[in-house]
Amino acid sequence: MQVPLLDLRQQYTGDLHREIRHAIDKVCDEQSLILGPHVESFERQLAEYCQVKYAIGVSSGTDALLIALMALDIGPGDEVIVPAFTFFATAGCVARTGAKPVFVDIDPRTFNIDVGKAEAAITRRTKAIIPVDLFGQMARIEAINAIAQRRGIAVIEDAAQAIGAKRHGHPACSQTTFGCLSFYPTKNLGAFGDAGAVCTNDDALATKLKKLRVHGSGHTYYHEMVGGMFRLAAIQAAVLEVKLKYLESWHAARAAHAAIYERILAGSKAVTPLIEEGNRSVYNQYVVRVQDRDAVKQKLAAAGVGSAVYYPLGLHLQECFRSLGHKAGDFPETEKATAEVLALPIYPELTDGQIEYAATTLKNIVG
């Protein structure tokens, strides 16, 4: 049996195919291609879904992080706290502003930022914390918000993998200064290319974001600040608006697949994800821990089961951050995770039989 890690073609069938082609044709017929009514419509629906006042469409999840930092005037001399175990953009965007990414270790149970270590890393130069809702499970946002409020710093929630996730009933992006989303095609809500959004409840910051995404002018040709070209294309918004209607059913399918993995892998040497009490994970990835990970990955591939490693190297050990002076051993939980994590197939269109085969195959390999 073949169980791909991901096959986007399976989603693009039937009614969804027809709806998307109709939406794209409408954009083409109207020739309103950048921002405009299709983007505005999607932004309204996204804001309602995330339970925020504003959702500002931008060109990618990476640009969502970058523009959020820019809106807070973060730059040279500032520090921003980020987890050492995450996708590169979380720290890369901090560096692009000229600020210093300050790495902290993760909670080994959830892979999310260790809140206590984050607070300990705050200095007089700290301007923000970026918690990451990794693999679809929200970080401890309420604790991070409490720290930020006491210390007078902002919280930029990197929810690139977590649209629709909840913690104690509150959706991702709804409680922080900014919540940043990615609609890269592999995400639970994926565009037909790069796209992203920034969510906020702050009127002034929302206005600033809309100006920053068009070179600091908001399309007036009078530039109040230096921004960037971070506009969301109308075709992407039209596709996302169609898909948003299906998102909850896709989340439910991922959760059902996760339950099959949990049942079959119970008692095995594969360590399955811990979802904290009060959290609703949307399982953008289903990540287990295994010993001798690379050998396990090869054996799964030989049996027809796809898998991937997110992520093979902590950000503190990346070549581009060598100047920060970190060395192996500085963040032991991050380094342990990079040696053990393995993502298994979980996209909604997989059958129960495929998930059972993937889980049973892994169990037989690891014991």
Beta strands, then each sheet from edge to edge (+ up, - down):
strand 1: 54-58
strand 2: 79-83
strand 3: 100-104
strand 4: 126-129
strand 5: 154-158
strand 6: 166-167
strand 7: 170-171
strand 8: 178-182
strand 9: 196-200
strand 10: 279-280
strand 11: 286-289
strand 12: 341-344
sheet 1: 1+ 9- 8+ 5+ 4+ 2+ 3+
sheet 2: 7+ 6- 10+
sheet 3: 11+ 12-
end
